[in-house]
Structure formats: structure tokens, C-alpha cells
Amino acid sequence: MVLARRAPLRLRVSAALRECLRASLAQRRSDAARKPTGLGSWTRDERRGACSGNGWPKYRFKDWAVTETRKLPVTAAMREARALQIAQALMDHQRWHSHGRPISMEVLRRDFKLKIDDYGTESELSQQIHDYHVFLGDYMSKIGALGVVHTNRLCIKL
């Protein structure tokens, strides 16, 4: 039996996402150098700053131009406030009762009022993401990595 070789998977990553990943990685490196342990030793303000300053206002809310109900123009301060509101809700241990618990798309839409594109409804994109996930998992096991940061230019073993 001869298996056909598939063409390498190429995903197009926007410049904004690349910049966000780079900024997030640089922030984590500087935070790790500053703090020898994980988020548990950070103050509440440091955790809040790390969550709201990681690109949400600039990248996640970049297309948010008008408020949904009042139809007001969205300002940078409104984006920052919304990012902080979401970060605080996600850090609420009384609500989630767990660390690292997955949060469903339905909960994010219903409780956080987030607009989320469901790639699962697009079969071709969904298949490409699945193929990439399988490929990256195989690559990580081959190099013995527990995690990687992958950009269009490099793949960093964690």
C-alpha cells in the first residue's frame, strides 16, 4: 500500500496576530525574569495587568467600532475597560471553582456577550486546523517538547 504524500500545510497568520504573539511572548519572558514563580505569587493588580495588557483591547476588540445597544462609537478606554471586565470575570475563583477549566463557546457568548466566529461551521477551515493540530502534536512528540510557540518564521520549544 502506497500512501500519497500530502502537501505541507500553510496557514496564513495575520501581521496583527504575529505582533500579538511576539508581544505576549516578550511580556511572558520579562515577567518570568521578574517573577521566579507562576501567577500564584503575583499580586491581584499584576494578574489583572497581565490579563488586560496582553492584546485584548488592541487585537481582540479591533473590529469593535460601535456599541451593540446604544450605537455609540467605541473608544480605546472602552476597549481597556471591557478587557479588564473579562479578565476579572475569568479570574473569579468563586465562579469557576477550578484552575484551567475549559470554558465553552456558549458560555462566552451568553455570559460575556462576546462575538465569536465558529470555525467548526466551515468544514475546510476546520479540517485545516485539525490537520495543523495533528502535525504540531507529532512534531512536539518528535522533539520531546511539552509545548511550542509557532510563528511563520520559527518554532520555539517550551
GUGUSE-813555 format. One record per atom (N, C-alpha, C): residue number from 1; residue in one letter; chain; x, y, z. Coordinates in pm, 1 decimal. Atoms other than C-alpha are relative to their C-alpha. Layout:
! GUGUSE-813555
NUM, a, A, X, Y, Z
...
! end
This chain:
! GUGUSE-813555
1, m, A, 84.9, -117.3, 0.0
1, m, A, 0.0, 0.0, 0.0
1, m, A, 89.1, 123.2, 0.0
2, v, A, -78.5, -122.6, 10.8
2, v, A, 143.5, 335.8, -103.0
2, v, A, -86.3, 116.4, 45.8
3, l, A, 73.1, -116.5, -49.7
3, l, A, 36.5, 644.3, 85.8
3, l, A, 44.5, 123.7, -76.4
4, a, A, -32.3, -124.8, 69.7
4, a, A, 19.9, 970.3, -102.3
4, a, A, 52.0, 101.3, 100.6
5, r, A, -56.9, -101.8, -87.7
5, r, A, 230.1, 1244.8, 46.9
5, r, A, -80.0, 129.0, -15.6
6, r, A, 79.6, -122.3, 1.9
6, r, A, 29.2, 1548.4, 140.5
6, r, A, 90.7, 121.2, -9.2
7, a, A, -73.9, -126.2, 7.0
7, a, A, 143.9, 1897.4, 61.2
7, a, A, 8.3, 59.6, 139.7
8, p, A, -11.1, -60.0, -132.8
8, p, A, 272.7, 2087.9, 364.2
8, p, A, -113.5, 99.8, 23.8
9, l, A, 108.4, -90.1, -37.0
9, l, A, 1.8, 2278.4, 547.0
9, l, A, 56.3, 139.0, 24.2
10, r, A, -43.0, -137.4, -18.2
10, r, A, 44.7, 2652.7, 524.2
10, r, A, -119.8, 81.5, 45.9
11, l, A, 105.3, -84.9, -52.9
11, l, A, -168.4, 2872.0, 742.7
11, l, A, 44.0, 144.8, -11.7
12, r, A, -30.8, -142.3, 7.6
12, r, A, -183.6, 3241.8, 683.6
12, r, A, -30.8, 63.0, 134.0
13, v, A, 16.2, -66.3, -128.1
13, v, A, -128.3, 3429.2, 1006.0
13, v, A, 11.7, 149.3, -24.2
14, s, A, 0.2, -143.8, 23.4
14, s, A, -213.8, 3796.3, 1005.4
14, s, A, 115.5, 66.0, 73.5
15, a, A, -108.5, -75.7, -62.8
15, a, A, 51.5, 4051.4, 1091.3
15, a, A, -38.3, 40.7, 141.8
16, a, A, 45.6, -40.3, -132.9
16, a, A, -158.5, 4164.8, 1387.2
16, a, A, 13.6, -115.2, 99.1
17, l, A, -12.0, 115.3, -87.8
17, l, A, -167.7, 3812.9, 1532.0
17, l, A, 146.0, -30.6, 29.5
18, r, A, -143.2, 20.4, -22.9
18, r, A, 207.6, 3771.0, 1481.7
18, r, A, 53.4, 100.4, 100.7
19, e, A, -46.8, -104.1, -92.1
19, e, A, 267.4, 4101.7, 1659.9
19, e, A, -50.9, -27.0, 140.6
20, c, A, 56.7, 32.1, -130.6
20, c, A, 35.8, 3997.3, 1941.6
20, c, A, 74.7, -116.2, 65.0
21, l, A, -75.7, 113.6, -53.7
21, l, A, 218.0, 3663.1, 1981.8
21, l, A, 138.4, 42.0, 45.5
22, r, A, -133.1, -47.6, -38.5
22, r, A, 555.4, 3834.5, 1983.5
22, r, A, -5.3, 82.7, 127.7
23, a, A, 12.8, -84.3, -118.7
23, a, A, 439.8, 4091.7, 2237.8
23, a, A, -31.7, -83.6, 123.3
24, s, A, 36.4, 85.8, -111.6
24, s, A, 283.7, 3824.2, 2455.8
24, s, A, 119.5, -82.3, 46.6
25, l, A, -118.0, 77.4, -35.4
25, l, A, 598.9, 3610.0, 2442.7
25, l, A, 103.6, 87.5, 69.4
26, a, A, -95.2, -92.1, -62.0
26, a, A, 819.3, 3910.1, 2522.4
26, a, A, -46.0, 37.3, 140.6
27, q, A, 54.8, -33.3, -131.5
27, q, A, 587.5, 4003.5, 2812.1
27, q, A, 19.4, -115.8, 96.5
28, r, A, -16.9, 116.6, -87.7
28, r, A, 597.9, 3649.5, 2949.5
28, r, A, 145.4, -19.6, 38.6
29, r, A, -142.0, 13.2, -32.1
29, r, A, 976.5, 3638.6, 2924.8
29, r, A, 42.6, 103.2, 102.9
30, s, A, -38.3, -103.1, -95.6
30, s, A, 1012.9, 3969.6, 3106.8
30, s, A, -65.5, -25.3, 135.2
31, d, A, 66.5, 32.3, -125.7
31, d, A, 755.1, 3863.7, 3367.2
31, d, A, 67.8, -117.8, 69.3
32, a, A, -67.4, 117.3, -58.2
32, a, A, 931.9, 3530.0, 3416.1
32, a, A, 133.7, 39.5, 60.6
33, a, A, -127.2, -46.1, -55.3
33, a, A, 1262.5, 3707.9, 3468.0
33, a, A, -22.4, 78.3, 128.9
34, r, A, 32.5, -81.2, -115.9
34, r, A, 1096.4, 3938.7, 3719.1
34, r, A, -55.7, -84.4, 113.7
35, k, A, 65.6, 84.6, -98.5
35, k, A, 894.5, 3672.2, 3897.4
35, k, A, 45.6, -144.9, -18.7
36, p, A, -50.3, 135.7, 17.7
36, p, A, 1062.6, 3334.1, 3955.9
36, p, A, -108.7, -107.3, 1.3
37, t, A, 106.6, 100.4, -3.6
37, t, A, 732.9, 3154.1, 4019.3
37, t, A, -115.6, 43.5, -87.0
38, g, A, 113.5, -26.6, 88.1
38, g, A, 399.6, 3142.8, 3839.3
38, g, A, -91.5, 110.5, 48.8
39, l, A, 96.4, -105.8, -31.2
39, l, A, 95.1, 3366.8, 3859.7
39, l, A, -46.0, -3.2, 144.5
40, g, A, 45.3, 10.8, -138.0
40, g, A, 17.9, 3239.8, 4209.1
40, g, A, 68.9, 97.8, 93.7
41, s, A, -71.9, -92.1, -86.6
41, s, A, 282.9, 3468.0, 4359.3
41, s, A, -19.7, 145.4, -40.4
42, w, A, 24.2, -136.4, 45.3
42, w, A, 167.1, 3774.3, 4166.4
42, w, A, -109.1, 63.5, 84.0
43, t, A, 108.6, -70.5, -67.0
43, t, A, -46.1, 4039.4, 4328.7
43, t, A, -120.1, 4.1, -92.7
44, r, A, 122.4, -6.5, 81.2
44, r, A, -403.4, 4082.2, 4208.5
44, r, A, 13.8, 103.6, -111.3
45, d, A, -18.6, -103.5, 101.8
45, d, A, -307.5, 4403.4, 4026.1
45, d, A, 92.4, -46.7, -111.4
46, e, A, -91.1, 51.9, 102.4
46, e, A, -20.3, 4227.1, 3846.9
46, e, A, -71.7, -99.8, -90.2
47, r, A, 77.3, 94.3, 81.0
47, r, A, -251.8, 3946.0, 3733.2
47, r, A, -97.3, 74.5, -89.4
48, r, A, 96.6, -79.0, 76.9
48, r, A, -512.5, 4199.3, 3623.2
48, r, A, 69.8, 68.9, -116.4
49, g, A, -75.5, -67.3, 106.2
49, g, A, -249.6, 4392.5, 3425.1
49, g, A, 46.7, -97.0, -106.9
50, a, A, -45.9, 99.9, 97.0
50, a, A, -115.5, 4076.2, 3263.3
50, a, A, -114.1, -45.5, -89.5
51, c, A, 113.9, 45.6, 79.0
51, c, A, -463.1, 3972.8, 3151.5
51, c, A, -53.3, 108.9, -91.9
52, s, A, 57.4, -104.7, 83.9
52, s, A, -579.3, 4310.5, 3023.3
52, s, A, 102.6, 58.7, -95.4
53, g, A, -102.4, -59.6, 84.3
53, g, A, -246.6, 4415.7, 2873.3
53, g, A, 58.1, -95.1, -102.9
54, n, A, -57.9, 100.1, 88.9
54, n, A, -196.2, 4108.8, 2655.5
54, n, A, -52.3, 6.2, -142.9
55, g, A, 44.6, -11.5, 137.7
55, g, A, -351.3, 4237.9, 2335.6
55, g, A, -149.9, -1.4, -19.1
56, w, A, 144.7, 2.9, 15.4
56, w, A, -723.0, 4204.5, 2404.9
56, w, A, -54.9, 132.4, -49.8
57, p, A, 57.5, -125.9, 48.5
57, p, A, -800.7, 4574.2, 2371.1
57, p, A, 40.6, 32.4, -143.4
58, k, A, -51.4, -37.8, 131.2
58, k, A, -585.0, 4613.6, 2061.4
58, k, A, -37.2, -98.8, -110.0
59, y, A, 19.5, 100.4, 104.1
59, y, A, -640.6, 4285.2, 1876.5
59, y, A, -136.1, -69.3, 5.8
60, r, A, 127.5, 71.8, -9.7
60, r, A, -948.2, 4104.0, 2008.8
60, r, A, -118.4, 92.3, -27.6
61, f, A, 109.0, -94.6, 17.6
61, f, A, -1161.1, 4418.0, 2000.7
61, f, A, 27.4, 98.6, -112.4
62, k, A, -38.0, -94.5, 105.9
62, k, A, -1007.4, 4577.7, 1690.6
62, k, A, -115.6, 33.3, -93.8
63, d, A, 112.5, -24.1, 89.8
63, d, A, -1327.8, 4543.7, 1486.8
63, d, A, -121.2, 57.4, 72.6
64, w, A, 110.3, -52.2, -80.2
64, w, A, -1545.7, 4675.1, 1768.8
64, w, A, -1.5, 151.7, -14.4
65, a, A, 3.0, -142.8, 30.4
65, a, A, -1636.1, 5020.1, 1639.7
65, a, A, -120.6, 70.0, 61.0
66, v, A, 123.9, -59.7, -50.0
66, v, A, -1991.4, 5076.6, 1767.5
66, v, A, -58.4, -93.5, 104.9
67, t, A, 62.6, 83.0, -102.6
67, t, A, -2163.5, 4957.1, 2084.7
67, t, A, -126.5, -63.2, -54.6
68, e, A, 111.9, 79.0, 52.4
68, e, A, -2434.3, 4699.0, 2029.9
68, e, A, -136.5, 65.4, 25.1
69, t, A, 133.2, -49.1, -34.1
69, t, A, -2727.3, 4859.9, 2211.2
69, t, A, -16.6, 150.5, -20.6
70, r, A, 14.8, -145.5, 7.5
70, r, A, -2660.7, 5234.7, 2227.3
70, r, A, 56.3, 61.0, -128.0
71, k, A, -58.3, -44.8, 128.3
71, k, A, -2476.9, 5258.9, 1892.5
71, k, A, 96.0, 117.9, 17.2
72, l, A, -100.5, -103.5, -24.0
72, l, A, -2203.4, 5478.3, 2043.9
72, l, A, 133.6, -43.4, -57.7
73, p, A, -134.0, 38.0, 46.9
73, p, A, -1852.7, 5492.3, 1894.7
73, p, A, 84.6, -53.0, 115.4
74, v, A, -81.3, 64.4, -103.0
74, v, A, -1610.2, 5269.7, 2087.2
74, v, A, 136.3, 68.1, 6.9
75, t, A, -128.4, -65.7, -21.2
75, t, A, -1304.4, 5439.3, 2236.5
75, t, A, 101.8, -101.2, 52.9
76, a, A, -105.1, 86.5, -54.4
76, a, A, -971.1, 5292.2, 2346.4
76, a, A, -25.0, -27.9, 147.9
77, a, A, 29.4, 19.5, -142.7
77, a, A, -1076.1, 5343.8, 2709.3
77, a, A, -110.5, -104.1, 19.1
78, m, A, 107.4, 99.3, -8.6
78, m, A, -1391.0, 5139.3, 2647.8
78, m, A, 54.3, -139.6, -27.1
79, r, A, -61.8, 130.3, 28.7
79, r, A, -1182.6, 4857.1, 2497.1
79, r, A, 78.7, -49.7, 121.1
80, e, A, -78.1, 36.1, -119.7
80, e, A, -948.7, 4861.9, 2800.1
80, e, A, -92.8, -43.8, 112.7
81, a, A, 93.5, 33.9, -107.3
81, a, A, -1243.4, 4860.3, 3042.0
81, a, A, -65.0, -136.0, -24.6
82, r, A, 62.8, 128.7, 33.1
82, r, A, -1406.4, 4567.1, 2860.7
82, r, A, 98.1, -115.3, 19.4
83, a, A, -102.5, 103.6, -19.3
83, a, A, -1080.8, 4368.8, 2858.8
83, a, A, 21.1, -26.9, 148.9
84, l, A, -17.0, 15.3, -144.1
84, l, A, -1039.6, 4431.5, 3231.8
84, l, A, -120.3, -71.3, 61.4
85, q, A, 120.8, 64.6, -49.1
85, q, A, -1400.6, 4329.2, 3296.5
85, q, A, 3.8, -150.8, -28.4
86, i, A, -7.6, 142.1, 36.3
86, i, A, -1349.0, 3998.8, 3112.9
86, i, A, 110.1, -69.3, 79.9
87, a, A, -111.0, 58.7, -76.0
87, a, A, -1012.4, 3936.8, 3283.1
87, a, A, -40.9, -25.1, 144.3
88, q, A, 43.9, 17.6, -138.4
88, q, A, -1166.6, 3989.2, 3627.1
88, q, A, -99.9, -115.2, 11.6
89, a, A, 97.7, 109.1, -3.4
89, a, A, -1455.0, 3755.1, 3547.2
89, a, A, 67.9, -135.6, -17.6
90, l, A, -70.8, 126.7, 21.6
90, l, A, -1216.0, 3486.3, 3421.7
90, l, A, 85.1, -39.1, 120.6
91, m, A, -81.7, 28.5, -118.1
91, m, A, -1007.4, 3516.4, 3741.0
91, m, A, -83.8, -23.5, 124.6
92, d, A, 88.5, 17.0, -114.3
92, d, A, -1310.1, 3476.4, 3968.9
92, d, A, -8.1, -147.5, 38.9
93, h, A, -4.7, 140.5, -42.1
93, h, A, -1240.9, 3150.3, 4153.2
93, h, A, -133.4, -46.8, 58.0
94, q, A, 130.9, 37.2, -53.1
94, q, A, -1582.5, 3157.2, 4322.0
94, q, A, -94.2, -44.7, -112.1
95, r, A, 87.3, 33.7, 112.6
95, r, A, -1744.2, 3133.8, 3981.1
95, r, A, 40.3, -130.9, -66.8
96, w, A, -45.7, 113.1, 79.8
96, w, A, -1528.3, 2868.6, 3814.5
96, w, A, 37.5, -121.6, 84.5
97, h, A, -33.8, 109.4, -92.5
97, h, A, -1419.8, 2656.4, 4117.8
97, h, A, 110.3, -92.7, -51.9
98, s, A, -103.7, 87.0, 55.4
98, s, A, -1122.8, 2526.1, 3923.0
98, s, A, 105.1, 83.1, -71.3
99, h, A, -106.9, -62.2, 76.2
99, h, A, -793.0, 2614.7, 3763.7
99, h, A, 11.7, -71.5, -134.3
100, g, A, -18.2, 60.2, 130.8
100, g, A, -757.3, 2557.3, 3391.9
100, g, A, -123.0, -69.3, -55.4
101, r, A, 124.2, 61.9, 47.3
101, r, A, -1120.1, 2461.1, 3339.0
101, r, A, -36.0, 55.5, -137.4
102, p, A, 40.9, -52.0, 131.6
102, p, A, -1233.7, 2482.9, 2976.5
102, p, A, -131.8, 76.4, 10.6
103, i, A, 121.3, -81.7, 2.4
103, i, A, -1498.5, 2744.6, 2904.5
103, i, A, -58.6, -12.7, -140.0
104, s, A, 62.0, 25.7, 130.1
104, s, A, -1743.2, 2667.5, 2627.4
104, s, A, -28.9, 130.3, -74.8
105, m, A, 32.7, -113.7, 84.7
105, m, A, -1816.0, 2898.1, 2337.5
105, m, A, -137.2, 56.0, 38.2
106, e, A, 133.9, -43.9, -39.3
106, e, A, -2177.9, 2911.7, 2451.8
106, e, A, 4.7, 88.3, 124.1
107, v, A, -13.8, -80.7, -121.9
107, v, A, -2078.6, 3043.3, 2796.3
107, v, A, 61.8, 135.5, -33.0
108, l, A, -62.9, -125.8, 38.3
108, l, A, -1853.2, 3306.0, 2639.5
108, l, A, -97.9, 91.4, -73.4
109, r, A, 99.0, -80.3, 72.5
109, r, A, -2133.2, 3419.6, 2411.2
109, r, A, -111.2, 48.7, 92.6
110, r, A, 113.2, -32.8, -86.0
110, r, A, -2408.7, 3411.2, 2674.2
110, r, A, 38.8, 90.4, 117.0
111, d, A, -34.0, -71.6, -122.8
111, d, A, -2233.0, 3533.8, 2989.0
111, d, A, 90.7, 121.1, -22.1
112, f, A, -94.1, -108.9, 23.5
112, f, A, -1957.2, 3753.7, 2847.0
112, f, A, -39.8, 88.6, -117.3
113, k, A, 49.3, -76.2, 115.5
113, k, A, -2151.2, 3877.3, 2542.7
113, k, A, 108.3, 22.5, -104.8
114, l, A, -106.0, -8.6, 99.7
114, l, A, -1854.3, 3805.2, 2316.0
114, l, A, -50.5, -49.5, -135.0
115, k, A, 30.2, 43.5, 135.7
115, k, A, -1890.6, 3775.9, 1940.5
115, k, A, 112.1, -95.2, -41.3
116, i, A, -99.8, 101.7, 30.1
116, i, A, -1712.5, 3453.9, 1841.9
116, i, A, -31.7, -63.3, -133.9
117, d, A, 14.8, 69.9, 127.5
117, d, A, -1658.4, 3314.2, 1493.6
117, d, A, 20.1, -149.0, 25.2
118, d, A, -7.1, 144.2, -20.0
118, d, A, -1726.2, 2940.8, 1498.9
118, d, A, 61.5, -64.7, -124.3
119, y, A, -66.4, 60.9, 115.3
119, y, A, -1470.1, 2779.9, 1267.5
119, y, A, -51.2, -141.7, -25.6
120, g, A, 54.8, 134.1, 16.6
120, g, A, -1643.8, 2445.8, 1322.4
120, g, A, -109.3, -6.6, -105.7
121, t, A, 104.5, -1.1, 101.6
121, t, A, -1917.2, 2553.8, 1083.3
121, t, A, 57.6, 5.8, -141.2
122, e, A, -67.1, -3.9, 130.6
122, e, A, -1664.6, 2595.0, 799.0
122, e, A, 85.4, -126.4, -12.5
123, s, A, -63.6, 131.7, 3.9
123, s, A, -1561.8, 2242.4, 703.8
123, s, A, 145.4, 4.9, -47.8
124, e, A, -137.1, -4.0, 51.5
124, e, A, -1248.2, 2331.9, 504.1
124, e, A, 95.5, 59.1, 103.9
125, l, A, -84.1, -61.9, -102.6
125, l, A, -1106.6, 2563.6, 772.3
125, l, A, 13.4, -92.2, 120.6
126, s, A, -2.5, 92.3, -112.0
126, s, A, -1199.4, 2315.0, 1043.1
126, s, A, 97.3, -115.4, -26.7
127, q, A, -91.4, 109.2, 36.4
127, q, A, -1011.6, 2038.4, 858.7
127, q, A, 144.8, 47.5, 1.6
128, q, A, -136.2, -54.0, -1.3
128, q, A, -704.8, 2261.1, 813.8
128, q, A, 51.2, 16.9, 142.7
129, i, A, -39.8, -16.6, -140.1
129, i, A, -698.1, 2343.3, 1185.0
129, i, A, 26.2, -136.0, 63.5
130, h, A, -21.1, 135.1, -52.4
130, h, A, -735.8, 1974.0, 1271.7
130, h, A, 132.7, -57.7, -50.9
131, d, A, -125.1, 50.1, 57.6
131, d, A, -451.4, 1880.8, 1033.6
131, d, A, 121.3, 67.1, 64.5
132, y, A, -109.9, -73.0, -64.2
132, y, A, -229.7, 2151.3, 1184.2
132, y, A, 20.3, -50.1, 142.6
133, h, A, -9.0, 49.2, -136.9
133, h, A, -310.0, 2029.7, 1536.1
133, h, A, 68.8, -136.3, 4.9
134, v, A, -61.5, 133.0, 6.5
134, v, A, -217.1, 1671.3, 1445.2
134, v, A, 148.2, 11.9, -35.2
135, f, A, -138.6, -20.7, 41.0
135, f, A, 101.0, 1785.8, 1268.6
135, f, A, 83.2, 55.3, 115.4
136, l, A, -75.4, -62.1, -109.4
136, l, A, 208.5, 2005.2, 1562.0
136, l, A, 17.9, -97.7, 115.5
137, g, A, -12.3, 101.4, -105.3
137, g, A, 135.1, 1725.6, 1811.3
137, g, A, 106.9, -102.4, -32.5
138, d, A, -103.8, 94.4, 43.0
138, d, A, 350.7, 1483.4, 1610.6
138, d, A, 138.5, 62.6, 11.2
139, y, A, -129.1, -69.4, -5.8
139, y, A, 629.1, 1740.1, 1585.0
139, y, A, 45.4, 17.1, 144.8
140, m, A, -36.2, -18.5, -140.5
140, m, A, 618.4, 1812.4, 1959.7
140, m, A, 47.4, -131.0, 62.1
141, s, A, -43.9, 128.0, -55.4
141, s, A, 643.2, 1443.4, 2045.3
141, s, A, 134.6, -41.0, -58.4
142, k, A, -127.9, 34.7, 63.2
142, k, A, 930.8, 1402.2, 1797.5
142, k, A, 116.3, 73.4, 65.1
143, i, A, -108.9, -77.7, -60.7
143, i, A, 1135.6, 1682.6, 1957.9
143, i, A, -3.2, -4.9, 152.1
144, g, A, 8.8, 15.1, -144.8
144, g, A, 1023.7, 1594.7, 2311.3
144, g, A, -41.1, 128.1, 71.1
145, a, A, 44.0, -126.2, -58.9
145, a, A, 851.5, 1926.3, 2381.1
145, a, A, -138.6, -15.4, 60.8
146, l, A, 132.6, -2.2, -60.0
146, l, A, 558.8, 1982.3, 2613.4
146, l, A, -86.8, 108.0, -62.9
147, g, A, 71.3, -108.1, 65.8
147, g, A, 464.4, 2293.8, 2419.7
147, g, A, 93.3, 74.3, -93.0
148, v, A, -78.2, -80.2, 93.2
148, v, A, 579.5, 2521.9, 2141.2
148, v, A, -72.6, 131.1, -28.0
149, v, A, 55.6, -123.0, 53.1
149, v, A, 528.7, 2875.4, 2018.7
149, v, A, 37.3, 0.9, -147.1
150, h, A, -24.2, 12.2, 142.9
150, h, A, 490.6, 2865.3, 1641.9
150, h, A, -39.3, 128.6, -70.1
151, t, A, 28.7, -116.1, 83.0
151, t, A, 516.9, 3169.0, 1416.9
151, t, A, 30.0, -37.8, -143.8
152, n, A, -27.9, 32.0, 139.8
152, n, A, 561.1, 3195.0, 1042.5
152, n, A, 149.3, -13.1, -25.9
153, r, A, -145.9, 7.5, 20.7
153, r, A, 940.6, 3214.9, 1089.0
153, r, A, 69.4, -104.0, 87.8
154, l, A, -69.8, 92.1, -88.9
154, l, A, 1023.8, 2985.7, 1379.5
154, l, A, -97.6, -75.1, 88.9
155, c, A, 77.0, 79.5, -94.0
155, c, A, 902.4, 2727.6, 1624.9
155, c, A, 86.3, -16.9, 124.9
156, i, A, -78.1, 0.0, -123.3
156, i, A, 1023.1, 2767.3, 1984.7
156, i, A, -50.8, -109.7, 92.2
157, k, A, 33.3, 106.6, -92.4
157, k, A, 1029.9, 2465.2, 2210.9
157, k, A, -11.9, 58.3, 140.8
158, l, A, 19.9, -49.0, -136.8
158, l, A, 891.4, 2534.3, 2559.2
158, l, A, 40.2, -105.4, 99.1
! end
